[in-house]
């Protein structure tokens, strides 16, 4: 005999359009469908602390640009 489980079900709001033009119907959305997340920036910083590789360079004069690497199949000579 199988156990009956409390299976919560979620369903997306209605959509308009088809294929790559499909989007949620703005008329059908309400406050419960929103994506407001005021703590998102703080959570991002907590989960992704800055490291030395992503810190801005402090020993390079302003306006200096790093040249792009040459493609592997090209030569500068």
ABEGO torsion letter per residue (X at the ends): XBBBBBBBBBBBBBBBEBEAABBBBAAABBAAABABBAAAAAAAAAABBBBAAABBBAABBBGBBBBBBBBAABBAX
